């Protein structure tokens, strides 16, 4: 899995891609940091994907609530 990691305005997300033996190119998106390690909070898609599929991946992860605003974390962070 080739990983790209970037902390964006205080929120951590993870994006990765690999060539799977069964499915071919696969993309992963999920909550980063400890969330991915503790809860395996990720979504996968066979590449290539379109904008709607990317948005669906965001909808699938538990960390989506962080993007919407949660407790003291504003939506704009």
Z-matrix of the N, CA and C atoms (Angstrom, degrees):
N
C 1 1.452
C 2 1.518 1 107.55
N 3 1.293 2 116.79 1 122.98
C 4 1.461 3 122.22 2 175.04
C 5 1.511 4 107.21 3 -90.92
N 6 1.327 5 117.62 4 121.92
C 7 1.457 6 121.60 5 -174.38
C 8 1.517 7 111.43 6 -109.48
N 9 1.309 8 113.93 7 140.98
C 10 1.459 9 121.34 8 170.78
C 11 1.515 10 105.30 9 -115.89
N 12 1.313 11 117.63 10 131.20
C 13 1.452 12 120.42 11 -175.01
C 14 1.518 13 109.24 12 -131.00
N 15 1.319 14 115.75 13 129.52
C 16 1.451 15 119.95 14 177.78
C 17 1.521 16 108.75 15 -150.43
N 18 1.315 17 117.31 16 133.22
C 19 1.451 18 122.02 17 175.60
C 20 1.522 19 107.47 18 -90.74
N 21 1.313 20 116.48 19 121.12
C 22 1.454 21 121.57 20 -175.75
C 23 1.526 22 109.34 21 -112.15
N 24 1.321 23 116.62 22 111.92
C 25 1.462 24 122.94 23 174.47
C 26 1.517 25 112.85 24 45.91
N 27 1.306 26 117.36 25 45.67
C 28 1.459 27 120.76 26 174.49
C 29 1.524 28 115.26 27 88.97
N 30 1.313 29 118.83 28 -12.90
C 31 1.458 30 121.56 29 178.51
C 32 1.517 31 108.97 30 -105.25
N 33 1.330 32 116.48 31 141.39
C 34 1.461 33 120.49 32 -178.49
C 35 1.520 34 110.50 33 -111.37
N 36 1.322 35 115.45 34 130.47
C 37 1.458 36 121.94 35 174.76
C 38 1.515 37 108.32 36 -134.58
N 39 1.316 38 116.05 37 159.23
C 40 1.454 39 121.21 38 -178.29
C 41 1.531 40 109.07 39 -125.66
N 42 1.320 41 115.77 40 139.07
C 43 1.461 42 122.21 41 176.40
C 44 1.525 43 107.32 42 -131.67
N 45 1.311 44 116.22 43 135.35
C 46 1.458 45 119.20 44 179.11
C 47 1.516 46 110.67 45 -147.19
N 48 1.309 47 115.29 46 165.30
C 49 1.461 48 121.31 47 177.53
C 50 1.518 49 109.11 48 -147.80
N 51 1.333 50 115.88 49 149.54
C 52 1.460 51 120.32 50 175.69
C 53 1.513 52 109.08 51 -156.58
N 54 1.297 53 114.99 52 165.46
C 55 1.454 54 121.37 53 173.00
C 56 1.523 55 107.06 54 -97.81
N 57 1.318 56 116.77 55 109.16
C 58 1.458 57 122.58 56 179.91
C 59 1.530 58 109.51 57 -86.07
N 60 1.318 59 116.20 58 140.27
C 61 1.466 60 120.77 59 -178.07
C 62 1.522 61 112.30 60 -62.02
N 63 1.321 62 118.35 61 -32.17
C 64 1.466 63 122.02 62 -178.40
C 65 1.523 64 113.73 63 -92.72
N 66 1.344 65 116.73 64 -38.97
C 67 1.461 66 120.95 65 -171.20
C 68 1.525 67 114.79 66 -105.97
N 69 1.306 68 117.83 67 -13.14
C 70 1.465 69 120.48 68 -174.96
C 71 1.521 70 110.29 69 83.89
N 72 1.342 71 118.56 70 -145.93
C 73 1.465 72 120.84 71 -177.57
C 74 1.533 73 111.38 72 -65.45
N 75 1.328 74 116.23 73 129.08
C 76 1.459 75 122.91 74 -178.62
C 77 1.523 76 109.02 75 -128.79
N 78 1.338 77 115.70 76 140.71
C 79 1.469 78 122.70 77 178.16
C 80 1.521 79 108.72 78 -113.02
N 81 1.334 80 116.38 79 140.69
C 82 1.455 81 122.77 80 177.31
C 83 1.522 82 108.47 81 -122.14
N 84 1.334 83 116.74 82 139.57
C 85 1.462 84 122.77 83 173.36
C 86 1.509 85 107.79 84 -139.52
N 87 1.332 86 117.05 85 139.93
C 88 1.460 87 118.80 86 178.17
C 89 1.506 88 113.05 87 -171.35
N 90 1.316 89 113.61 88 -179.47
C 91 1.456 90 120.97 89 174.78
C 92 1.517 91 107.95 90 -67.00
N 93 1.311 92 116.40 91 139.69
C 94 1.452 93 120.34 92 -177.68
C 95 1.516 94 112.83 93 -94.99
N 96 1.301 95 114.90 94 -172.06
C 97 1.465 96 121.43 95 177.20
C 98 1.509 97 112.14 96 62.12
N 99 1.329 98 115.82 97 -139.03
C 100 1.465 99 120.65 98 -176.91
C 101 1.523 100 112.40 99 -69.44
N 102 1.348 101 117.60 100 -24.08
C 103 1.470 102 119.64 101 -179.44
C 104 1.530 103 111.60 102 -60.85
N 105 1.322 104 116.56 103 -41.99
C 106 1.463 105 118.90 104 179.67
C 107 1.523 106 110.47 105 -69.86
N 108 1.325 107 116.91 106 -34.78
C 109 1.464 108 120.22 107 -179.10
C 110 1.523 109 112.07 108 -75.18
N 111 1.324 110 117.73 109 -43.29
C 112 1.461 111 120.97 110 -176.71
C 113 1.529 112 113.17 111 -80.31
N 114 1.327 113 116.65 112 -41.71
C 115 1.456 114 120.29 113 -170.19
C 116 1.526 115 114.35 114 -113.31
N 117 1.340 116 117.28 115 -2.28
C 118 1.464 117 120.76 116 -178.80
C 119 1.534 118 110.04 117 50.53
N 120 1.339 119 115.52 118 45.85
C 121 1.462 120 122.88 119 -174.82
C 122 1.525 121 110.14 120 -82.80
N 123 1.338 122 116.02 121 76.71
C 124 1.465 123 121.60 122 -177.06
C 125 1.525 124 110.62 123 -137.38
N 126 1.329 125 115.07 124 159.17
C 127 1.458 126 122.97 125 174.34
C 128 1.524 127 107.46 126 -126.62
N 129 1.318 128 116.67 127 146.67
C 130 1.464 129 122.54 128 -179.85
C 131 1.524 130 110.43 129 -122.65
N 132 1.335 131 115.59 130 149.33
C 133 1.464 132 122.44 131 172.35
C 134 1.525 133 108.93 132 -144.67
N 135 1.322 134 115.55 133 148.60
C 136 1.453 135 120.72 134 172.14
C 137 1.530 136 106.91 135 -77.23
N 138 1.321 137 116.46 136 130.44
C 139 1.465 138 122.07 137 -178.72
C 140 1.521 139 110.02 138 -82.45
N 141 1.311 140 117.83 139 154.97
C 142 1.462 141 126.64 140 -1.76
C 143 1.531 142 110.86 141 -79.99
N 144 1.331 143 115.91 142 160.29
C 145 1.462 144 120.98 143 177.64
C 146 1.521 145 108.84 144 -120.64
N 147 1.338 146 115.35 145 160.49
C 148 1.456 147 120.13 146 175.77
C 149 1.534 148 108.86 147 -105.62
N 150 1.302 149 116.98 148 179.35
C 151 1.467 150 121.88 149 -177.04
C 152 1.524 151 111.57 150 -59.03
N 153 1.332 152 117.99 151 -42.56
C 154 1.465 153 120.33 152 -179.63
C 155 1.525 154 112.01 153 -63.49
N 156 1.318 155 116.93 154 -38.97
C 157 1.465 156 120.05 155 177.88
C 158 1.530 157 110.79 156 -66.95
N 159 1.329 158 117.03 157 -37.84
C 160 1.463 159 120.38 158 176.82
C 161 1.529 160 110.49 159 -64.10
N 162 1.325 161 116.89 160 -42.61
C 163 1.467 162 120.41 161 177.70
C 164 1.526 163 111.31 162 -64.99
N 165 1.331 164 117.27 163 -36.23
C 166 1.468 165 121.01 164 175.86
C 167 1.524 166 110.98 165 -62.58
N 168 1.330 167 117.10 166 -37.95
C 169 1.465 168 120.75 167 178.51
C 170 1.530 169 110.29 168 -61.95
N 171 1.323 170 116.49 169 -41.20
C 172 1.468 171 120.52 170 177.56
C 173 1.523 172 109.89 171 -63.02
N 174 1.325 173 116.96 172 -42.17
C 175 1.472 174 121.19 173 -179.84
C 176 1.527 175 112.21 174 -61.91
N 177 1.311 176 117.90 175 -29.73
C 178 1.472 177 122.40 176 -174.93
C 179 1.521 178 114.25 177 -76.27
N 180 1.322 179 117.77 178 -26.87
C 181 1.465 180 118.16 179 -174.00
C 182 1.530 181 110.93 180 -83.74
N 183 1.316 182 115.11 181 148.84
C 184 1.464 183 121.10 182 178.11
C 185 1.520 184 111.23 183 -65.50
N 186 1.333 185 116.33 184 -31.84
C 187 1.456 186 121.66 185 -179.29
C 188 1.516 187 113.94 186 -67.57
N 189 1.320 188 118.22 187 -3.66
C 190 1.462 189 122.17 188 177.75
C 191 1.525 190 111.05 189 -55.52
N 192 1.318 191 116.36 190 -33.73
C 193 1.473 192 120.28 191 -179.68
C 194 1.523 193 111.54 192 -59.01
N 195 1.329 194 117.02 193 -31.09
C 196 1.462 195 119.87 194 178.56
C 197 1.525 196 111.13 195 -65.54
N 198 1.321 197 116.79 196 -34.60
C 199 1.457 198 120.89 197 179.03
C 200 1.530 199 111.75 198 -71.54
N 201 1.316 200 116.32 199 -27.65
C 202 1.462 201 121.21 200 -178.88
C 203 1.525 202 112.51 201 -84.26
N 204 1.318 203 116.79 202 -14.39
C 205 1.459 204 121.97 203 -174.38
C 206 1.517 205 108.89 204 104.20
N 207 1.307 206 116.66 205 124.73
C 208 1.464 207 121.34 206 -175.54
C 209 1.516 208 108.83 207 -148.31
N 210 1.316 209 116.79 208 127.45
C 211 1.467 210 122.86 209 -177.10
C 212 1.512 211 110.14 210 49.72
N 213 1.316 212 118.65 211 -120.45
C 214 1.471 213 120.87 212 -176.97
C 215 1.522 214 112.66 213 -91.46
N 216 1.328 215 117.88 214 5.46
C 217 1.451 216 120.94 215 177.99
C 218 1.516 217 107.72 216 -93.95
N 219 1.330 218 115.79 217 113.54
C 220 1.459 219 118.92 218 -177.92
C 221 1.517 220 110.86 219 -77.74
N 222 1.291 221 115.46 220 160.37
C 223 1.460 222 121.26 221 178.11
C 224 1.518 223 111.73 222 -63.14
N 225 1.315 224 117.28 223 -25.11
C 226 1.447 225 122.03 224 -175.55
C 227 1.526 226 114.31 225 -86.54
N 228 1.336 227 118.10 226 -4.12
C 229 1.487 228 119.62 227 -177.41
C 230 1.482 229 112.15 228 -70.33
